[in-house]
Amino acid sequence: MKSNFPFSKNQDPKDESKVFVPSRRDFLKLGSLVTGGFLLGVNFQCAGPKGETITFAPNVYIILDSDNQVTLVAHRSEMGTGIRTSLPMIMADELGADWSKIKIIQAEADQKFGDQNTDGSYSVRMFYEPMRMAGATVRHMLTQAAAKKWSIEASECHTENGQVVSSSGKTIDFGDLVADLQTMEMPKPEEVKLKEKSSYKLIGTDVAIYDAKDIATGKAVFGADVDLPGMKVAVVQRSPVVGGKALSYDDSTALQIPGVLQTVKIEGQGVPAGLDKPLEGVAVVADNTWAAMQGQKALKIKWDLGPNQSYQSLQQIQEMLQSVKSNGKVRRERGNFSSASGSASKVLDRTYVVPFYAHATMEPPVAIADWKEGFCEVWAPTQHPQWARTAVATALGMPEEQVKVNVTLLGGGFGRKSKPDYVVEAALVSKAVQAPVRVQWTREDDIHHDFYHAQSVQRIRVALDGQQNVSGWNHHTVFPSIGATSNPDELHPSDGELGLGCIDFPFEVPNIRIETHESKAHTRIGWLRSVSNIHHSFAINCMLDEVAEAKGMDPVDMLIGMLGEDRDLDFQSEIKGDFGNYGEPLDKFPWNTGRLKSVIQRVAQESNWKAGIASGKAMGFAVQKSFLTYVACVVEVAKDGNGALQVPVVHYAVDCGVPVNTDRIRSQFEGGAQFALSLALTGINFENGQVKENNFDGYSVIRMPQSPKNIHVHILDSQEKPTGVGEPPVPPFIPALCNAVYKLTGNRIYELPLKV
């Protein structure tokens, strides 16, 4: 049985019909793709970062067959978020297609498909309007074609369940109009009318992910499921320290292992490590995965471990703790904090520490490459197929047109699989051995050689005046910047990293000063689900809870009061840089205090925040706007009979604009709570430049007994533009948890991982 994915496990992926990639920026009338078929290639535009125009030519595809098959092309990567479902369902809803009969195929890496980087909680907000317009354009043409057949006005026609329906009840299948579509001209954009949102049947409802059955029955194709004829397997022993170089190696023992065929040296990036280059290493190529893994262990490599070999993460934390005691680089200033603190009746001064984090995706990195006669074809669970294509072409010294990247399902991503280093490894090894190769990372490889979320130290000072009002807020933050992975001269957090929940402090405080300090990167730093919001939200929300206690106020009431009147915020006049706003202009996605209040009020209501809680339990509260989505969170904690921490109940209130697929929104928040709980309980440590933790025994991901027992996700009704849902669940959970633990135990949490 064929999978709904481009290929099933039991067939050669090269035998499956390919997605046609047109070269013209317009409608394409095609019979070559499918018999009697019509394919729509749309050249739409949507706002890019800072309001710049990005042209997608085309960025969406709708394929209609004369046999009444509607095929939609998914151009973003599926990693459990449901994006391979949500974007096509927007098209289908506008089109009036029968969702139960839709076929979805995955786009390969190509600029013609528009931006394919599935990262930054960006997909729905970037493509919501283009997807609607694509569906509406085909619907417009279908109704025009049917009206002509029936000699009536197109206004008398609408589409429903894969048919055009007239006001008198006549029906005609989409497939019966394909020949007519092939003779029609592209309508002008102003001629195409979008549906009223009240008429949607899919958007705003629960729609199960398209791949659910294949995933549940084992038919779905993930990276390691791809099996090519004659394929070899490679496992790489990499430098244990970032920037290390192999001086020499002895592979004699490895080559004696049955199944091991040869070894291949991979020339890696030194310092800086870069975001798209592999680390230095030696690949062991074998007939099977087990032999390759044993060969990896048997290699004897003499390393020059380079400038990071003496790095100690705990020592760097101590250096950070010292740095935040001094004045830093001012990144935002309002009023005069020094004056406010000097005249304050009380100053709270607290410091917060967060460790390194690994992505620890359940599917470790893996990629398959087949280099043959100057052409390289790749299969990979990648979040950023276009970057992977570029990186492979660069590494092999060939034009991008000679590299093809096929996207499989991803067993988790969280930002790790947007970096293409593991894909480049597969391409290099395949070329060296002149055969298709799967480069498989082990769990130990994954933990040891990640692009880590940076450890951080934050010091926050809060001044209270004689009336116990917050008169001053001073936030010092220090952590190695992601940019330092490519540029060692980047010693301060970037504007973009500060825009992730720090520089956009929204509360009415007359005197604000936000400062950063220098910190060098000694390993590869990358973005991890919600990025700098993780540590910023932890520090800010824990401090706000302590401020409320010092004022003798309920934290919910205090924050609502500190938000002031409902209004849009513009931080630009106070910021010494670029706010960022997640790549969107403030006039289109404004920072609105009323929306933040609404989620606070909703989560307080749904969790019975004011009603109190049974003895032996406690609740904590936190709030965060991230990726343009407003989220409030209440976490309930207790201890079991052995004194272990339990999380019986979690409540989220979410304003993410128009909720496209409510099933996926709830799923993302349910998963986000568990992801955040794992982060709160673990961390990565470096000694002598090397990661101490090896596997899940040292870097723990929560198991089912630790998981929150009930997670309630309350989605606010909204007509605002859709915003992100993949990353916003994480930031408020950790401080809400820590605030609850304080109420349960009497101990404030200033350092993670949480020890209870």
MOSUL-V603123 format. One record per backbone hydrogen bond with DSSP energy under -0.5 kcal/mol. NH is the residue of the N-H (numbers start at 0). CO is the residue of the C=O. E is the energy in kcal/mol with one decimal. If there is no record, write none. Layout:
nh & co & e
NH & CO & E
NH & CO & E
This chain:
nh & co & e
10 & 7 & -1.4
14 & 11 & -2.4
15 & 12 & -0.8
21 & 19 & -0.6
25 & 23 & -1.3
27 & 38 & -1.0
29 & 27 & -0.8
36 & 33 & -2.5
37 & 63 & -2.8
38 & 27 & -0.9
39 & 61 & -2.7
40 & 38 & -0.6
41 & 39 & -0.6
41 & 59 & -1.2
43 & 41 & -0.9
43 & 55 & -0.7
45 & 53 & -1.2
47 & 51 & -3.4
50 & 47 & -1.8
50 & 582 & -0.5
51 & 48 & -1.7
53 & 45 & -1.5
55 & 43 & -2.0
55 & 53 & -0.5
56 & 54 & -0.6
56 & 57 & -0.7
57 & 41 & -0.8
58 & 41 & -1.4
58 & 55 & -0.6
61 & 39 & -1.0
62 & 70 & -3.0
63 & 37 & -3.1
63 & 61 & -0.5
64 & 68 & -2.2
65 & 34 & -1.0
67 & 64 & -1.6
69 & 100 & -0.5
70 & 62 & -3.0
70 & 68 & -0.6
71 & 102 & -2.9
72 & 60 & -1.4
73 & 71 & -0.6
73 & 104 & -2.9
74 & 72 & -0.5
78 & 76 & -0.6
84 & 81 & -1.7
85 & 81 & -3.0
86 & 82 & -1.7
88 & 84 & -2.2
89 & 85 & -1.2
89 & 86 & -0.5
90 & 86 & -1.5
91 & 87 & -2.8
92 & 88 & -2.2
93 & 89 & -1.9
94 & 90 & -2.4
95 & 91 & -2.1
96 & 91 & -1.9
98 & 96 & -0.9
100 & 97 & -2.0
101 & 98 & -1.3
102 & 69 & -2.2
104 & 71 & -2.1
106 & 73 & -3.0
108 & 404 & -2.5
112 & 109 & -1.9
113 & 110 & -2.1
117 & 115 & -1.0
117 & 382 & -3.1
118 & 116 & -1.6
121 & 118 & -0.8
125 & 121 & -2.2
126 & 122 & -2.3
127 & 123 & -1.9
130 & 126 & -2.6
131 & 127 & -2.0
132 & 128 & -2.7
133 & 129 & -2.3
134 & 130 & -2.2
135 & 131 & -2.8
136 & 132 & -2.2
137 & 133 & -1.8
138 & 134 & -2.3
139 & 135 & -2.5
140 & 136 & -2.0
141 & 137 & -2.6
142 & 138 & -2.5
143 & 139 & -2.0
144 & 140 & -2.5
145 & 141 & -2.6
146 & 142 & -2.4
147 & 143 & -1.9
148 & 144 & -1.8
149 & 145 & -2.2
150 & 146 & -1.0
151 & 146 & -2.2
155 & 152 & -1.9
156 & 153 & -2.1
157 & 164 & -2.4
159 & 162 & -2.8
161 & 95 & -2.5
162 & 159 & -1.3
163 & 171 & -2.7
164 & 157 & -3.8
165 & 169 & -2.5
166 & 155 & -1.4
168 & 165 & -1.6
171 & 163 & -1.5
173 & 161 & -2.2
175 & 172 & -0.9
176 & 173 & -2.1
177 & 174 & -1.0
180 & 176 & -2.3
181 & 177 & -1.8
182 & 179 & -1.3
183 & 180 & -1.4
190 & 187 & -1.9
191 & 187 & -0.7
191 & 188 & -1.2
192 & 190 & -0.5
198 & 195 & -2.1
199 & 196 & -1.3
203 & 659 & -2.8
204 & 201 & -1.8
204 & 659 & -0.8
206 & 204 & -0.6
211 & 208 & -1.8
214 & 210 & -2.6
215 & 211 & -2.7
216 & 212 & -2.0
217 & 213 & -0.5
217 & 214 & -0.8
218 & 213 & -1.9
219 & 213 & -1.8
221 & 219 & -0.7
222 & 408 & -0.8
224 & 221 & -1.5
225 & 221 & -0.6
225 & 222 & -1.4
230 & 227 & -1.9
231 & 435 & -2.8
232 & 285 & -2.6
233 & 437 & -3.2
234 & 283 & -1.7
236 & 281 & -2.7
237 & 235 & -0.7
238 & 279 & -2.4
243 & 240 & -2.1
244 & 303 & -2.9
246 & 244 & -0.7
246 & 301 & -2.8
247 & 301 & -1.2
249 & 299 & -3.3
250 & 248 & -0.6
254 & 250 & -2.5
255 & 251 & -0.6
255 & 252 & -0.9
256 & 253 & -1.5
259 & 256 & -2.1
260 & 284 & -3.3
261 & 284 & -1.5
263 & 282 & -2.3
265 & 280 & -3.3
266 & 264 & -0.6
267 & 265 & -0.6
268 & 277 & -2.1
273 & 484 & -3.4
280 & 265 & -2.0
281 & 236 & -2.1
282 & 263 & -3.3
283 & 234 & -2.8
284 & 261 & -3.0
284 & 282 & -0.6
285 & 232 & -3.2
286 & 258 & -2.2
291 & 287 & -1.9
292 & 288 & -2.4
293 & 289 & -2.4
294 & 290 & -2.5
295 & 291 & -2.1
296 & 292 & -1.6
297 & 293 & -1.5
298 & 294 & -1.1
298 & 295 & -0.6
299 & 249 & -1.9
300 & 298 & -0.6
301 & 247 & -2.9
302 & 300 & -0.7
303 & 244 & -3.3
304 & 302 & -0.7
307 & 304 & -0.6
308 & 305 & -1.3
310 & 307 & -1.6
312 & 685 & -1.6
313 & 685 & -0.5
315 & 311 & -1.9
316 & 312 & -1.9
317 & 313 & -1.9
318 & 314 & -2.0
319 & 315 & -2.4
320 & 316 & -2.6
321 & 317 & -1.7
322 & 318 & -2.1
323 & 319 & -2.0
324 & 321 & -1.3
325 & 322 & -1.7
328 & 515 & -2.8
329 & 327 & -0.6
330 & 513 & -3.5
331 & 513 & -1.3
332 & 573 & -2.2
333 & 511 & -2.9
339 & 335 & -2.0
340 & 336 & -3.1
341 & 337 & -2.0
342 & 338 & -1.5
343 & 340 & -0.8
344 & 463 & -2.3
345 & 463 & -1.5
347 & 461 & -2.6
349 & 459 & -2.5
351 & 457 & -3.5
352 & 749 & -2.3
353 & 455 & -2.3
355 & 683 & -1.0
356 & 452 & -1.5
362 & 410 & -2.2
363 & 361 & -0.7
366 & 438 & -1.6
367 & 378 & -2.7
368 & 436 & -2.4
369 & 376 & -2.6
371 & 374 & -3.2
374 & 371 & -1.3
375 & 401 & -2.6
376 & 369 & -2.0
377 & 403 & -3.2
378 & 367 & -2.7
379 & 405 & -2.3
380 & 365 & -0.8
381 & 379 & -1.7
382 & 416 & -2.8
383 & 416 & -0.8
387 & 383 & -2.3
388 & 384 & -2.3
389 & 385 & -2.3
390 & 386 & -3.0
391 & 387 & -2.4
392 & 388 & -2.4
393 & 389 & -2.5
394 & 390 & -2.4
395 & 391 & -2.3
396 & 392 & -1.0
397 & 392 & -2.3
401 & 398 & -1.8
402 & 399 & -2.3
403 & 375 & -2.5
405 & 377 & -3.4
405 & 403 & -0.5
407 & 379 & -1.7
407 & 405 & -0.6
408 & 220 & -2.3
409 & 77 & -2.7
411 & 409 & -1.4
415 & 412 & -1.9
417 & 414 & -1.1
418 & 415 & -1.3
423 & 419 & -2.2
424 & 420 & -1.9
425 & 421 & -1.5
426 & 422 & -1.9
427 & 423 & -2.5
428 & 424 & -2.4
429 & 425 & -2.4
430 & 426 & -2.1
431 & 427 & -1.8
432 & 428 & -2.2
433 & 429 & -1.4
434 & 429 & -1.2
436 & 368 & -2.6
437 & 231 & -2.7
438 & 366 & -2.7
438 & 436 & -0.6
439 & 233 & -2.6
439 & 437 & -0.7
440 & 364 & -2.1
440 & 438 & -0.5
445 & 441 & -2.3
446 & 442 & -2.4
447 & 443 & -2.5
448 & 444 & -2.1
451 & 449 & -0.7
451 & 523 & -2.3
452 & 356 & -2.5
455 & 353 & -2.5
456 & 477 & -2.1
457 & 351 & -2.6
458 & 475 & -2.1
459 & 349 & -2.8
460 & 473 & -2.8
461 & 347 & -2.5
462 & 471 & -2.1
463 & 345 & -3.0
464 & 468 & -2.5
467 & 464 & -2.1
470 & 462 & -2.6
470 & 468 & -0.8
471 & 462 & -1.4
472 & 510 & -2.5
473 & 460 & -2.8
474 & 512 & -2.1
475 & 458 & -3.4
475 & 473 & -0.5
476 & 514 & -2.4
477 & 456 & -2.0
479 & 454 & -0.6
480 & 518 & -0.5
483 & 480 & -1.0
484 & 481 & -1.9
485 & 482 & -1.3
486 & 482 & -2.2
489 & 486 & -2.1
490 & 488 & -1.1
497 & 493 & -2.0
498 & 494 & -1.9
499 & 496 & -1.0
500 & 498 & -1.3
501 & 497 & -1.4
502 & 497 & -2.9
504 & 501 & -1.0
507 & 561 & -3.9
508 & 506 & -1.3
510 & 470 & -0.6
511 & 333 & -2.2
512 & 472 & -2.6
513 & 331 & -2.5
514 & 474 & -3.0
515 & 328 & -2.0
516 & 476 & -1.0
518 & 490 & -2.4
524 & 522 & -0.6
525 & 451 & -2.0
528 & 413 & -1.2
530 & 527 & -4.2
532 & 529 & -1.8
533 & 530 & -2.1
535 & 531 & -2.3
536 & 532 & -2.5
537 & 533 & -1.6
538 & 534 & -2.1
539 & 535 & -2.6
540 & 536 & -2.4
541 & 537 & -1.6
542 & 538 & -2.2
543 & 539 & -2.5
544 & 540 & -1.8
545 & 541 & -1.6
546 & 542 & -2.6
547 & 543 & -2.4
548 & 544 & -1.8
549 & 545 & -2.3
550 & 546 & -2.0
551 & 547 & -0.7
551 & 548 & -0.9
552 & 547 & -3.0
557 & 553 & -2.5
558 & 554 & -2.4
559 & 555 & -2.1
560 & 556 & -2.1
561 & 557 & -2.4
562 & 558 & -1.2
563 & 559 & -0.5
563 & 560 & -1.0
568 & 590 & -3.1
573 & 570 & -1.9
574 & 570 & -1.0
574 & 571 & -0.6
575 & 330 & -2.8
576 & 574 & -0.6
578 & 576 & -0.5
580 & 578 & -1.0
582 & 579 & -1.1
583 & 580 & -1.6
587 & 584 & -1.0
588 & 584 & -2.2
590 & 568 & -0.7
591 & 589 & -0.9
592 & 566 & -2.5
592 & 590 & -0.5
595 & 591 & -1.2
596 & 592 & -2.4
597 & 593 & -1.9
598 & 594 & -1.6
599 & 595 & -1.8
600 & 596 & -2.8
601 & 597 & -2.2
602 & 598 & -2.4
603 & 599 & -2.0
604 & 600 & -2.0
605 & 601 & -2.8
606 & 602 & -1.9
607 & 604 & -1.0
608 & 603 & -2.4
610 & 607 & -1.3
611 & 608 & -0.7
616 & 613 & -1.5
617 & 636 & -1.9
619 & 634 & -2.4
621 & 632 & -1.9
623 & 630 & -2.8
625 & 623 & -0.6
625 & 628 & -2.2
628 & 625 & -2.1
629 & 654 & -2.1
630 & 623 & -1.7
630 & 628 & -0.5
631 & 652 & -2.1
632 & 621 & -2.9
633 & 650 & -2.6
634 & 619 & -2.1
635 & 648 & -2.9
636 & 617 & -2.9
637 & 645 & -2.0
638 & 615 & -0.6
639 & 643 & -2.4
642 & 639 & -2.1
645 & 637 & -3.1
647 & 645 & -0.5
648 & 635 & -0.6
649 & 709 & -2.4
650 & 633 & -2.8
651 & 711 & -2.8
652 & 631 & -2.4
653 & 713 & -2.7
654 & 629 & -2.5
655 & 653 & -0.5
655 & 656 & -0.5
657 & 719 & -2.2
659 & 657 & -1.0
661 & 204 & -1.3
661 & 659 & -0.5
662 & 204 & -0.6
664 & 660 & -2.0
665 & 661 & -2.2
666 & 662 & -2.1
667 & 663 & -2.6
668 & 664 & -2.0
669 & 665 & -2.6
670 & 666 & -2.7
671 & 667 & -2.4
672 & 668 & -2.0
673 & 669 & -1.3
674 & 670 & -2.6
675 & 671 & -2.6
676 & 672 & -2.1
677 & 673 & -2.0
678 & 674 & -2.0
679 & 675 & -2.3
680 & 676 & -0.9
680 & 677 & -0.9
681 & 678 & -1.1
683 & 355 & -2.2
686 & 689 & -2.7
688 & 310 & -3.0
689 & 686 & -2.1
691 & 684 & -2.7
697 & 694 & -1.4
698 & 694 & -2.8
699 & 697 & -0.8
705 & 702 & -1.2
706 & 702 & -1.0
706 & 703 & -0.8
708 & 646 & -2.0
709 & 647 & -1.0
711 & 649 & -3.2
711 & 709 & -0.5
712 & 710 & -0.5
713 & 651 & -2.8
713 & 711 & -0.6
714 & 712 & -0.7
715 & 653 & -3.2
715 & 713 & -0.6
722 & 655 & -2.1
723 & 626 & -1.8
729 & 726 & -1.6
730 & 726 & -0.6
731 & 727 & -0.6
732 & 728 & -0.6
732 & 729 & -0.7
733 & 729 & -1.1
734 & 730 & -0.8
735 & 731 & -1.8
736 & 732 & -2.7
737 & 733 & -2.5
738 & 734 & -2.8
739 & 735 & -1.8
740 & 736 & -2.5
741 & 737 & -2.1
742 & 738 & -1.6
743 & 739 & -1.8
744 & 740 & -3.0
745 & 741 & -3.1
747 & 745 & -0.6
749 & 747 & -0.6
751 & 352 & -2.5
752 & 679 & -0.5
753 & 679 & -3.7
755 & 753 & -0.5
